[in-house]
Amino acid sequence: MTLQKQLASAPALPRRHTLNVALNVGGIAVPVLVGVLAIPALVRHLGQEGFATLALGWTVVGYFSVLDLGIGRALTMHIARKAQDHDPQATAALAHTGRRLMLGLGLLWTVLLLALYPVVAARWPVLSTQTAAPGIAWTLLVLCIPFTLWFNSSAGILEAHSRFVNVNIVRIPLGIATYAGPLLASLLTPDIAWIFCSLLLARMAAATVLAWETRDRFAPRAAPLPAADVRGLLKFGGWMTVSQVVGPLFVYLDRFAIAAVISAAAVTHYTVPFDVLTRLPLFPIAIMSVLFPLFVQAQGMGDDRPATQAYATARKTLQLLLLAWLPAMALGAWLGPLVLRLWVGPELASASAPVWQWLIVGVAVNGLAHLPLTLLQSKGRTDVIAWLHLLQLAPYLLALWWALERFGIAGAAFVWTLRVTVDALLLHACAWKAAPAWQHLLRTSLAASLALAGVLGLLAWSRS
């Protein structure tokens, strides 16, 4: 039977996977909605410089929280493989090792960042103007990192077993608290130390609860992890670490460049649309998180003929993604200026509208690029992804600096979108070669990406 006939006769998307997709999407949608409602109030209570300080604080925690040596994703991949062998001792050993590594790494980043405080205080003077105790504020901020990494290790263990319900029961309140906590604190005081304290308390609570949820995945007497498995974790994670070091620079470095080249107020003009729009690809990421363990398990069934159910699930999930993603991005591009005016007022909207128009093009393309990215990760080809990021970094930094000086924050948005589009094309090309059995899905994703980039790019150009 040919693959197409297999797919045609495959059963509908299983209810369990449908529920997992819905939960993951909800786990992103609810915090984003809270953020949309909270950000205008935060700007009013903290002022533009105070909000810029909070935004840069979110950036620090977000950046260092993904520097986990790829252990979180590696845990999911290796535990998903071990689960097929029905060996609870082996999966427990992986879980123990992964959690220790993640917690130790979080403590290492914390100590390093605390030691760098004098440099931070000199380079980030706005921090000291927003609090009477900048050293305490910085300490509270960096203490968020080990708890976030601890949370990520627990999430990776649960996702390997497709226990997305347990993850999202904790992830949704944490996402809400990321915005609601600072908002509540800002009602009492604009002191950024108290704002950062709210972030720390939320992460401490989330990490503790999710660790409790994973207790049944730790055998009481798990054997030590074999050296070969440790090497497998570190090999996968080593290359992924390169992406985790370089990748977030593409997301966050532009804010620091804007602050250096233009002003702190311009960071707010850029961050308001950026923070909303760049969270939208979290919806495809949430969907691909459900598919990732299925992709991993399918690799063990032959590269040419992966599991029919995995194919069917991926195909139907991609169809659902396209049906939601394409019209949503088109509507967001068309109504962007109006949404901004209603959301943050005409003054801030006027400064942020060009950023919105260009960023949404890149966000639309980036959302569909997560299919080839997930396929490459499931094949263990994190080295390919790392090299793509390394090759893009220098040209991006040069183009960003040039665009900021010539075109301001709109130029930064255009350069970010251009880099994301190039990255998406390269990811599709690499996945096409590395995973030939999945080419029919990649063809659909690539065609949709090109069409969407063309239409939205023309719209942004006409309004610029």
C-alpha beads as a LAMMPS data file, in Angstrom:
LAMMPS data file: protein, C-alpha beads

464 atoms
463 bonds

1 atom types
1 bond types

-500.0 500.0 xlo xhi
-500.0 500.0 ylo yhi
-500.0 500.0 zlo zhi

Masses

1 110.0

Atoms # bond

1 1 1 0.000 0.000 0.000
2 1 1 1.403 3.421 -0.963
3 1 1 1.925 6.127 1.590
4 1 1 -0.898 8.247 0.166
5 1 1 -3.329 5.335 0.451
6 1 1 -2.137 4.705 3.991
7 1 1 -2.819 8.319 4.846
8 1 1 -6.214 8.291 3.189
9 1 1 -7.259 5.233 5.175
10 1 1 -5.687 6.395 8.455
11 1 1 -8.039 7.048 11.349
12 1 1 -9.031 10.546 12.392
13 1 1 -6.828 12.556 14.717
14 1 1 -7.009 10.673 18.034
15 1 1 -8.977 12.437 20.749
16 1 1 -5.986 12.302 23.079
17 1 1 -3.808 14.198 20.600
18 1 1 -6.641 16.636 19.862
19 1 1 -6.974 17.338 23.578
20 1 1 -3.204 17.789 23.940
21 1 1 -3.114 20.252 21.036
22 1 1 -6.049 22.192 22.492
23 1 1 -4.450 22.283 25.942
24 1 1 -1.107 23.467 24.606
25 1 1 -2.774 26.186 22.536
26 1 1 -4.840 27.217 25.548
27 1 1 -1.684 27.263 27.642
28 1 1 -0.388 29.956 25.291
29 1 1 -3.628 31.789 24.483
30 1 1 -4.698 32.535 28.044
31 1 1 -1.397 34.180 29.143
32 1 1 -1.200 36.121 25.856
33 1 1 -4.699 37.458 26.423
34 1 1 -3.748 38.475 29.957
35 1 1 -0.638 40.164 28.562
36 1 1 -2.681 42.093 25.995
37 1 1 -4.902 43.390 28.786
38 1 1 -2.097 44.028 31.270
39 1 1 0.562 45.761 29.153
40 1 1 -1.301 49.091 28.673
41 1 1 -1.926 49.270 32.416
42 1 1 1.711 48.428 33.141
43 1 1 2.848 51.226 30.832
44 1 1 0.541 53.661 32.643
45 1 1 1.619 52.643 36.139
46 1 1 5.333 52.218 35.493
47 1 1 5.853 54.812 32.774
48 1 1 7.681 54.096 29.545
49 1 1 11.110 53.798 31.169
50 1 1 9.753 51.637 33.990
51 1 1 8.025 49.336 31.529
52 1 1 11.200 49.200 29.439
53 1 1 13.062 48.044 32.575
54 1 1 10.451 45.323 33.149
55 1 1 10.672 44.305 29.492
56 1 1 14.449 44.013 29.730
57 1 1 13.991 41.993 32.938
58 1 1 11.679 39.601 31.089
59 1 1 14.392 39.425 28.439
60 1 1 17.125 38.432 30.909
61 1 1 15.019 35.677 32.475
62 1 1 13.785 34.475 29.092
63 1 1 17.255 34.335 27.579
64 1 1 19.078 32.556 30.386
65 1 1 16.150 30.222 31.043
66 1 1 16.581 28.656 27.609
67 1 1 20.322 28.190 28.119
68 1 1 19.749 24.696 29.509
69 1 1 22.336 22.914 27.295
70 1 1 19.378 21.486 25.374
71 1 1 18.691 19.133 28.263
72 1 1 14.958 19.867 28.355
73 1 1 14.402 18.857 24.722
74 1 1 16.942 16.047 24.984
75 1 1 15.055 14.635 27.966
76 1 1 11.834 14.591 25.994
77 1 1 13.469 12.869 23.027
78 1 1 15.396 10.206 24.965
79 1 1 12.597 9.429 27.414
80 1 1 10.146 9.096 24.506
81 1 1 12.501 6.553 22.950
82 1 1 13.010 4.687 26.231
83 1 1 9.254 4.591 26.816
84 1 1 8.926 2.325 23.786
85 1 1 11.094 -0.243 25.604
86 1 1 8.787 -0.194 28.661
87 1 1 11.791 0.189 30.962
88 1 1 10.750 2.440 33.901
89 1 1 14.185 2.154 35.513
90 1 1 15.865 3.593 32.409
91 1 1 13.407 6.467 32.095
92 1 1 13.727 7.202 35.819
93 1 1 17.517 7.332 35.507
94 1 1 17.183 9.808 32.641
95 1 1 14.765 11.915 34.659
96 1 1 17.035 12.020 37.711
97 1 1 20.095 12.943 35.678
98 1 1 18.297 15.566 33.655
99 1 1 16.797 17.282 36.681
100 1 1 20.138 17.444 38.507
101 1 1 21.832 18.889 35.441
102 1 1 19.133 21.515 34.928
103 1 1 19.079 22.639 38.551
104 1 1 22.892 22.803 38.714
105 1 1 22.996 24.790 35.498
106 1 1 20.414 27.239 36.813
107 1 1 22.473 27.832 39.932
108 1 1 25.571 28.352 37.786
109 1 1 23.856 31.052 35.701
110 1 1 22.606 32.708 38.885
111 1 1 26.070 32.919 40.438
112 1 1 27.540 34.208 37.165
113 1 1 24.931 36.936 36.758
114 1 1 25.248 38.021 40.382
115 1 1 28.990 38.369 39.892
116 1 1 28.350 40.496 36.788
117 1 1 26.117 42.969 38.614
118 1 1 28.685 45.837 38.582
119 1 1 28.885 45.551 34.788
120 1 1 25.094 45.395 34.505
121 1 1 24.651 48.458 36.727
122 1 1 27.068 50.445 34.579
123 1 1 25.587 49.363 31.254
124 1 1 21.932 49.431 32.354
125 1 1 21.618 52.721 34.298
126 1 1 17.831 52.803 33.905
127 1 1 17.674 49.929 36.414
128 1 1 18.966 52.140 39.222
129 1 1 16.479 54.916 38.436
130 1 1 13.503 52.578 38.853
131 1 1 14.288 51.297 42.359
132 1 1 15.911 52.368 45.593
133 1 1 17.701 49.018 45.806
134 1 1 19.028 48.052 42.331
135 1 1 21.255 45.305 43.755
136 1 1 18.296 43.611 45.427
137 1 1 16.207 44.021 42.275
138 1 1 18.900 42.347 40.177
139 1 1 19.230 39.495 42.704
140 1 1 15.496 38.843 42.702
141 1 1 15.474 38.833 38.911
142 1 1 18.302 36.344 38.389
143 1 1 16.943 33.996 41.078
144 1 1 14.058 33.348 38.679
145 1 1 16.413 31.414 36.399
146 1 1 17.093 28.192 38.406
147 1 1 13.396 27.822 39.200
148 1 1 12.496 28.260 35.542
149 1 1 15.028 25.620 34.488
150 1 1 13.738 23.284 37.186
151 1 1 10.243 23.828 35.798
152 1 1 11.488 23.097 32.252
153 1 1 13.049 19.785 33.300
154 1 1 9.774 18.611 34.819
155 1 1 7.860 19.747 31.739
156 1 1 10.239 17.842 29.445
157 1 1 9.737 14.637 31.447
158 1 1 5.949 14.924 31.360
159 1 1 5.797 15.848 27.665
160 1 1 7.807 12.747 26.751
161 1 1 4.878 10.754 28.153
162 1 1 2.333 13.086 26.468
163 1 1 1.082 14.283 29.854
164 1 1 0.277 17.755 28.594
165 1 1 -2.669 18.105 30.956
166 1 1 -0.334 18.082 33.959
167 1 1 2.017 20.577 32.328
168 1 1 -0.653 23.074 31.345
169 1 1 -2.393 22.995 34.710
170 1 1 0.752 24.721 35.988
171 1 1 1.942 26.530 32.855
172 1 1 -1.247 28.558 32.414
173 1 1 -1.200 30.101 35.922
174 1 1 2.532 30.807 35.513
175 1 1 1.922 32.597 32.219
176 1 1 -0.855 34.646 33.790
177 1 1 1.326 35.520 36.782
178 1 1 4.090 36.782 34.479
179 1 1 1.830 39.738 33.639
180 1 1 -0.670 39.826 36.496
181 1 1 2.017 39.708 39.205
182 1 1 3.876 42.826 37.998
183 1 1 0.548 44.574 37.397
184 1 1 -0.660 43.934 40.943
185 1 1 2.706 44.993 42.352
186 1 1 2.669 48.174 40.252
187 1 1 -0.648 49.164 41.858
188 1 1 1.190 49.351 45.172
189 1 1 4.545 50.730 44.091
190 1 1 6.476 51.518 40.887
191 1 1 9.663 50.155 42.510
192 1 1 11.012 47.570 40.080
193 1 1 12.386 45.431 42.931
194 1 1 8.854 44.552 43.992
195 1 1 7.917 43.901 40.364
196 1 1 10.791 41.436 40.019
197 1 1 9.843 39.863 43.356
198 1 1 6.425 38.974 41.910
199 1 1 8.131 37.195 38.993
200 1 1 10.296 35.188 41.392
201 1 1 7.398 34.071 43.605
202 1 1 5.427 32.857 40.583
203 1 1 8.349 30.782 39.286
204 1 1 9.092 29.280 42.680
205 1 1 5.482 28.125 43.046
206 1 1 5.258 26.756 39.479
207 1 1 8.537 24.805 39.722
208 1 1 7.527 23.224 43.025
209 1 1 4.064 22.160 41.850
210 1 1 5.299 20.684 38.562
211 1 1 8.063 18.790 40.368
212 1 1 5.348 17.209 42.504
213 1 1 3.439 16.269 39.333
214 1 1 6.463 14.285 38.064
215 1 1 7.019 12.300 41.269
216 1 1 5.628 9.072 39.757
217 1 1 8.261 9.236 36.963
218 1 1 11.139 8.839 39.426
219 1 1 11.658 5.218 40.478
220 1 1 12.698 5.010 44.143
221 1 1 15.907 3.213 43.265
222 1 1 16.721 4.206 39.724
223 1 1 19.994 2.755 38.464
224 1 1 22.719 5.229 37.435
225 1 1 22.350 6.441 33.872
226 1 1 24.701 4.536 31.515
227 1 1 27.575 6.547 30.114
228 1 1 26.283 6.067 26.553
229 1 1 22.967 7.680 27.480
230 1 1 24.733 10.575 29.188
231 1 1 26.790 11.116 26.049
232 1 1 23.605 10.986 23.980
233 1 1 21.987 13.675 26.126
234 1 1 25.054 15.905 25.971
235 1 1 25.608 15.419 22.231
236 1 1 22.032 16.336 21.404
237 1 1 22.070 19.153 23.934
238 1 1 25.528 20.431 23.004
239 1 1 24.507 21.489 19.516
240 1 1 21.147 22.680 20.779
241 1 1 22.994 24.879 23.257
242 1 1 24.584 26.715 20.353
243 1 1 21.100 27.500 19.045
244 1 1 19.945 28.444 22.535
245 1 1 22.838 30.868 22.909
246 1 1 22.528 32.390 19.447
247 1 1 18.786 32.009 18.789
248 1 1 17.512 34.288 21.580
249 1 1 19.957 36.964 20.461
250 1 1 17.801 37.317 17.356
251 1 1 14.794 37.877 19.615
252 1 1 16.261 40.110 22.307
253 1 1 19.392 41.848 21.036
254 1 1 17.446 44.372 18.998
255 1 1 15.977 45.853 22.205
256 1 1 19.396 46.557 23.667
257 1 1 20.552 47.932 20.312
258 1 1 17.531 50.256 20.181
259 1 1 18.258 51.478 23.707
260 1 1 21.884 52.162 22.722
261 1 1 21.276 53.746 19.301
262 1 1 17.959 55.564 19.880
263 1 1 16.489 55.737 23.420
264 1 1 14.859 53.766 26.224
265 1 1 11.466 55.145 25.189
266 1 1 11.979 53.681 21.709
267 1 1 12.389 50.275 23.371
268 1 1 8.792 50.576 24.563
269 1 1 7.601 51.585 21.076
270 1 1 9.290 48.475 19.696
271 1 1 8.595 46.082 22.574
272 1 1 4.821 46.570 22.761
273 1 1 4.079 45.100 19.285
274 1 1 7.089 42.779 19.413
275 1 1 6.082 41.091 22.665
276 1 1 2.570 40.422 21.423
277 1 1 3.394 39.339 17.878
278 1 1 6.431 37.201 18.681
279 1 1 4.344 35.238 21.173
280 1 1 1.960 34.164 18.424
281 1 1 4.353 31.467 17.066
282 1 1 4.011 29.886 20.485
283 1 1 0.756 28.461 19.115
284 1 1 2.564 26.418 16.408
285 1 1 5.252 25.597 18.986
286 1 1 2.553 24.283 21.303
287 1 1 1.204 22.114 18.506
288 1 1 4.647 20.830 17.543
289 1 1 5.344 19.940 21.178
290 1 1 2.570 17.370 20.880
291 1 1 3.980 16.037 17.608
292 1 1 7.616 15.920 18.757
293 1 1 7.430 12.685 20.822
294 1 1 5.389 11.129 17.994
295 1 1 8.065 12.107 15.465
296 1 1 10.753 10.652 17.743
297 1 1 8.929 7.349 18.141
298 1 1 8.254 7.193 14.395
299 1 1 11.987 7.317 13.636
300 1 1 12.406 3.889 15.188
301 1 1 9.944 2.398 12.725
302 1 1 11.975 3.101 9.626
303 1 1 12.931 6.311 7.873
304 1 1 11.072 5.469 4.674
305 1 1 7.814 4.352 6.267
306 1 1 7.248 5.990 9.651
307 1 1 4.216 5.009 11.682
308 1 1 1.022 5.610 9.737
309 1 1 -0.611 7.098 12.807
310 1 1 2.213 9.594 13.241
311 1 1 1.830 10.599 9.589
312 1 1 -1.907 10.966 9.911
313 1 1 -1.637 12.946 13.133
314 1 1 0.985 15.289 11.651
315 1 1 -0.979 15.806 8.442
316 1 1 -4.256 16.566 10.169
317 1 1 -2.548 18.796 12.700
318 1 1 -0.838 20.773 9.924
319 1 1 -4.200 21.216 8.208
320 1 1 -5.699 22.603 11.411
321 1 1 -2.718 24.911 11.844
322 1 1 -3.002 26.310 8.326
323 1 1 -6.752 26.843 8.631
324 1 1 -6.207 28.910 11.756
325 1 1 -2.826 30.521 11.071
326 1 1 -3.237 31.903 7.553
327 1 1 -6.443 33.919 8.090
328 1 1 -5.364 35.018 11.568
329 1 1 -2.108 36.477 10.258
330 1 1 -3.845 38.186 7.325
331 1 1 -6.433 39.711 9.670
332 1 1 -3.739 40.777 12.117
333 1 1 -1.789 42.541 9.376
334 1 1 -4.856 44.342 8.040
335 1 1 -6.243 45.464 11.402
336 1 1 -2.897 46.018 13.150
337 1 1 -2.939 49.852 13.294
338 1 1 -6.542 49.878 14.563
339 1 1 -5.771 47.245 17.200
340 1 1 -2.823 49.282 18.441
341 1 1 -4.865 52.485 18.705
342 1 1 -7.588 50.759 20.692
343 1 1 -5.032 48.917 22.827
344 1 1 -2.367 51.452 23.817
345 1 1 -3.759 54.762 22.577
346 1 1 -3.050 56.869 19.467
347 1 1 0.325 58.295 20.551
348 1 1 2.045 54.979 21.242
349 1 1 0.195 53.325 18.346
350 1 1 1.532 55.887 15.887
351 1 1 5.127 55.077 16.859
352 1 1 4.554 51.301 16.964
353 1 1 2.419 50.758 13.842
354 1 1 5.328 50.426 11.330
355 1 1 6.963 47.893 13.648
356 1 1 3.730 45.877 13.764
357 1 1 3.358 45.860 9.966
358 1 1 6.811 44.413 9.329
359 1 1 7.025 42.098 12.318
360 1 1 3.792 40.296 11.510
361 1 1 5.273 39.176 8.186
362 1 1 8.169 37.475 9.943
363 1 1 5.929 36.076 12.669
364 1 1 3.645 34.496 10.068
365 1 1 6.554 32.768 8.322
366 1 1 8.225 31.801 11.574
367 1 1 5.092 30.022 12.771
368 1 1 5.194 27.569 9.877
369 1 1 8.970 27.061 10.170
370 1 1 8.471 25.040 13.351
371 1 1 7.439 21.959 11.367
372 1 1 10.869 21.499 9.710
373 1 1 12.562 22.576 12.954
374 1 1 10.732 19.874 14.933
375 1 1 11.461 17.247 12.295
376 1 1 15.179 18.039 12.389
377 1 1 15.193 17.845 16.194
378 1 1 13.365 14.510 16.164
379 1 1 16.069 13.182 13.820
380 1 1 18.729 14.360 16.286
381 1 1 20.053 16.934 13.775
382 1 1 20.466 19.780 16.227
383 1 1 23.878 20.371 14.633
384 1 1 22.206 21.529 11.415
385 1 1 20.015 24.003 13.285
386 1 1 23.008 25.319 15.228
387 1 1 25.047 25.937 12.100
388 1 1 22.155 27.798 10.475
389 1 1 21.935 30.111 13.472
390 1 1 25.681 30.700 13.604
391 1 1 25.862 31.588 9.917
392 1 1 23.046 34.115 10.258
393 1 1 24.284 35.949 13.360
394 1 1 26.967 38.263 11.954
395 1 1 24.961 39.403 8.892
396 1 1 21.944 40.034 11.142
397 1 1 23.882 42.168 13.623
398 1 1 25.434 44.281 10.876
399 1 1 22.098 44.748 9.115
400 1 1 20.352 45.580 12.399
401 1 1 22.803 48.331 13.306
402 1 1 22.664 49.815 9.801
403 1 1 18.850 49.704 9.682
404 1 1 18.477 51.337 13.116
405 1 1 20.658 54.272 12.115
406 1 1 18.930 54.713 8.749
407 1 1 15.281 53.805 9.411
408 1 1 14.837 53.618 13.178
409 1 1 12.750 50.934 14.843
410 1 1 10.847 50.152 11.623
411 1 1 14.184 49.208 10.054
412 1 1 14.920 46.868 12.952
413 1 1 11.549 45.173 12.424
414 1 1 12.215 44.740 8.695
415 1 1 15.656 43.218 9.299
416 1 1 14.220 40.804 11.892
417 1 1 11.535 39.724 9.414
418 1 1 14.048 39.264 6.608
419 1 1 16.238 37.040 8.799
420 1 1 13.280 34.932 9.933
421 1 1 12.189 34.400 6.330
422 1 1 15.655 33.285 5.240
423 1 1 15.854 30.984 8.266
424 1 1 12.501 29.387 7.404
425 1 1 13.613 28.668 3.834
426 1 1 16.865 27.091 5.017
427 1 1 15.073 24.957 7.630
428 1 1 12.670 23.607 5.026
429 1 1 15.565 22.796 2.690
430 1 1 17.520 20.961 5.412
431 1 1 14.487 19.033 6.666
432 1 1 13.625 18.070 3.084
433 1 1 17.005 16.345 2.812
434 1 1 17.167 14.907 6.334
435 1 1 13.593 13.572 6.489
436 1 1 12.550 12.587 2.946
437 1 1 9.569 10.564 4.192
438 1 1 7.906 13.756 5.375
439 1 1 8.385 15.789 2.202
440 1 1 4.684 16.021 1.376
441 1 1 4.113 17.919 4.642
442 1 1 7.156 20.120 4.089
443 1 1 5.957 20.998 0.591
444 1 1 2.637 22.224 1.949
445 1 1 4.287 24.196 4.742
446 1 1 6.820 25.836 2.397
447 1 1 4.176 26.862 -0.151
448 1 1 2.038 28.415 2.577
449 1 1 5.067 30.262 4.006
450 1 1 6.018 31.797 0.668
451 1 1 2.470 32.832 -0.157
452 1 1 1.948 34.384 3.259
453 1 1 5.266 36.257 3.170
454 1 1 4.475 37.676 -0.259
455 1 1 0.984 38.912 0.562
456 1 1 1.800 40.361 3.983
457 1 1 5.072 41.860 2.731
458 1 1 3.271 43.750 -0.028
459 1 1 0.732 45.012 2.504
460 1 1 3.492 46.223 4.842
461 1 1 5.318 47.913 1.958
462 1 1 2.167 49.713 0.813
463 1 1 1.607 51.106 4.327
464 1 1 5.207 52.064 5.048

Bonds

1 1 1 2
2 1 2 3
3 1 3 4
4 1 4 5
5 1 5 6
6 1 6 7
7 1 7 8
8 1 8 9
9 1 9 10
10 1 10 11
11 1 11 12
12 1 12 13
13 1 13 14
14 1 14 15
15 1 15 16
16 1 16 17
17 1 17 18
18 1 18 19
19 1 19 20
20 1 20 21
21 1 21 22
22 1 22 23
23 1 23 24
24 1 24 25
25 1 25 26
26 1 26 27
27 1 27 28
28 1 28 29
29 1 29 30
30 1 30 31
31 1 31 32
32 1 32 33
33 1 33 34
34 1 34 35
35 1 35 36
36 1 36 37
37 1 37 38
38 1 38 39
39 1 39 40
40 1 40 41
41 1 41 42
42 1 42 43
43 1 43 44
44 1 44 45
45 1 45 46
46 1 46 47
47 1 47 48
48 1 48 49
49 1 49 50
50 1 50 51
51 1 51 52
52 1 52 53
53 1 53 54
54 1 54 55
55 1 55 56
56 1 56 57
57 1 57 58
58 1 58 59
59 1 59 60
60 1 60 61
61 1 61 62
62 1 62 63
63 1 63 64
64 1 64 65
65 1 65 66
66 1 66 67
67 1 67 68
68 1 68 69
69 1 69 70
70 1 70 71
71 1 71 72
72 1 72 73
73 1 73 74
74 1 74 75
75 1 75 76
76 1 76 77
77 1 77 78
78 1 78 79
79 1 79 80
80 1 80 81
81 1 81 82
82 1 82 83
83 1 83 84
84 1 84 85
85 1 85 86
86 1 86 87
87 1 87 88
88 1 88 89
89 1 89 90
90 1 90 91
91 1 91 92
92 1 92 93
93 1 93 94
94 1 94 95
95 1 95 96
96 1 96 97
97 1 97 98
98 1 98 99
99 1 99 100
100 1 100 101
101 1 101 102
102 1 102 103
103 1 103 104
104 1 104 105
105 1 105 106
106 1 106 107
107 1 107 108
108 1 108 109
109 1 109 110
110 1 110 111
111 1 111 112
112 1 112 113
113 1 113 114
114 1 114 115
115 1 115 116
116 1 116 117
117 1 117 118
118 1 118 119
119 1 119 120
120 1 120 121
121 1 121 122
122 1 122 123
123 1 123 124
124 1 124 125
125 1 125 126
126 1 126 127
127 1 127 128
128 1 128 129
129 1 129 130
130 1 130 131
131 1 131 132
132 1 132 133
133 1 133 134
134 1 134 135
135 1 135 136
136 1 136 137
137 1 137 138
138 1 138 139
139 1 139 140
140 1 140 141
141 1 141 142
142 1 142 143
143 1 143 144
144 1 144 145
145 1 145 146
146 1 146 147
147 1 147 148
148 1 148 149
149 1 149 150
150 1 150 151
151 1 151 152
152 1 152 153
153 1 153 154
154 1 154 155
155 1 155 156
156 1 156 157
157 1 157 158
158 1 158 159
159 1 159 160
160 1 160 161
161 1 161 162
162 1 162 163
163 1 163 164
164 1 164 165
165 1 165 166
166 1 166 167
167 1 167 168
168 1 168 169
169 1 169 170
170 1 170 171
171 1 171 172
172 1 172 173
173 1 173 174
174 1 174 175
175 1 175 176
176 1 176 177
177 1 177 178
178 1 178 179
179 1 179 180
180 1 180 181
181 1 181 182
182 1 182 183
183 1 183 184
184 1 184 185
185 1 185 186
186 1 186 187
187 1 187 188
188 1 188 189
189 1 189 190
190 1 190 191
191 1 191 192
192 1 192 193
193 1 193 194
194 1 194 195
195 1 195 196
196 1 196 197
197 1 197 198
198 1 198 199
199 1 199 200
200 1 200 201
201 1 201 202
202 1 202 203
203 1 203 204
204 1 204 205
205 1 205 206
206 1 206 207
207 1 207 208
208 1 208 209
209 1 209 210
210 1 210 211
211 1 211 212
212 1 212 213
213 1 213 214
214 1 214 215
215 1 215 216
216 1 216 217
217 1 217 218
218 1 218 219
219 1 219 220
220 1 220 221
221 1 221 222
222 1 222 223
223 1 223 224
224 1 224 225
225 1 225 226
226 1 226 227
227 1 227 228
228 1 228 229
229 1 229 230
230 1 230 231
231 1 231 232
232 1 232 233
233 1 233 234
234 1 234 235
235 1 235 236
236 1 236 237
237 1 237 238
238 1 238 239
239 1 239 240
240 1 240 241
241 1 241 242
242 1 242 243
243 1 243 244
244 1 244 245
245 1 245 246
246 1 246 247
247 1 247 248
248 1 248 249
249 1 249 250
250 1 250 251
251 1 251 252
252 1 252 253
253 1 253 254
254 1 254 255
255 1 255 256
256 1 256 257
257 1 257 258
258 1 258 259
259 1 259 260
260 1 260 261
261 1 261 262
262 1 262 263
263 1 263 264
264 1 264 265
265 1 265 266
266 1 266 267
267 1 267 268
268 1 268 269
269 1 269 270
270 1 270 271
271 1 271 272
272 1 272 273
273 1 273 274
274 1 274 275
275 1 275 276
276 1 276 277
277 1 277 278
278 1 278 279
279 1 279 280
280 1 280 281
281 1 281 282
282 1 282 283
283 1 283 284
284 1 284 285
285 1 285 286
286 1 286 287
287 1 287 288
288 1 288 289
289 1 289 290
290 1 290 291
291 1 291 292
292 1 292 293
293 1 293 294
294 1 294 295
295 1 295 296
296 1 296 297
297 1 297 298
298 1 298 299
299 1 299 300
300 1 300 301
301 1 301 302
302 1 302 303
303 1 303 304
304 1 304 305
305 1 305 306
306 1 306 307
307 1 307 308
308 1 308 309
309 1 309 310
310 1 310 311
311 1 311 312
312 1 312 313
313 1 313 314
314 1 314 315
315 1 315 316
316 1 316 317
317 1 317 318
318 1 318 319
319 1 319 320
320 1 320 321
321 1 321 322
322 1 322 323
323 1 323 324
324 1 324 325
325 1 325 326
326 1 326 327
327 1 327 328
328 1 328 329
329 1 329 330
330 1 330 331
331 1 331 332
332 1 332 333
333 1 333 334
334 1 334 335
335 1 335 336
336 1 336 337
337 1 337 338
338 1 338 339
339 1 339 340
340 1 340 341
341 1 341 342
342 1 342 343
343 1 343 344
344 1 344 345
345 1 345 346
346 1 346 347
347 1 347 348
348 1 348 349
349 1 349 350
350 1 350 351
351 1 351 352
352 1 352 353
353 1 353 354
354 1 354 355
355 1 355 356
356 1 356 357
357 1 357 358
358 1 358 359
359 1 359 360
360 1 360 361
361 1 361 362
362 1 362 363
363 1 363 364
364 1 364 365
365 1 365 366
366 1 366 367
367 1 367 368
368 1 368 369
369 1 369 370
370 1 370 371
371 1 371 372
372 1 372 373
373 1 373 374
374 1 374 375
375 1 375 376
376 1 376 377
377 1 377 378
378 1 378 379
379 1 379 380
380 1 380 381
381 1 381 382
382 1 382 383
383 1 383 384
384 1 384 385
385 1 385 386
386 1 386 387
387 1 387 388
388 1 388 389
389 1 389 390
390 1 390 391
391 1 391 392
392 1 392 393
393 1 393 394
394 1 394 395
395 1 395 396
396 1 396 397
397 1 397 398
398 1 398 399
399 1 399 400
400 1 400 401
401 1 401 402
402 1 402 403
403 1 403 404
404 1 404 405
405 1 405 406
406 1 406 407
407 1 407 408
408 1 408 409
409 1 409 410
410 1 410 411
411 1 411 412
412 1 412 413
413 1 413 414
414 1 414 415
415 1 415 416
416 1 416 417
417 1 417 418
418 1 418 419
419 1 419 420
420 1 420 421
421 1 421 422
422 1 422 423
423 1 423 424
424 1 424 425
425 1 425 426
426 1 426 427
427 1 427 428
428 1 428 429
429 1 429 430
430 1 430 431
431 1 431 432
432 1 432 433
433 1 433 434
434 1 434 435
435 1 435 436
436 1 436 437
437 1 437 438
438 1 438 439
439 1 439 440
440 1 440 441
441 1 441 442
442 1 442 443
443 1 443 444
444 1 444 445
445 1 445 446
446 1 446 447
447 1 447 448
448 1 448 449
449 1 449 450
450 1 450 451
451 1 451 452
452 1 452 453
453 1 453 454
454 1 454 455
455 1 455 456
456 1 456 457
457 1 457 458
458 1 458 459
459 1 459 460
460 1 460 461
461 1 461 462
462 1 462 463
463 1 463 464
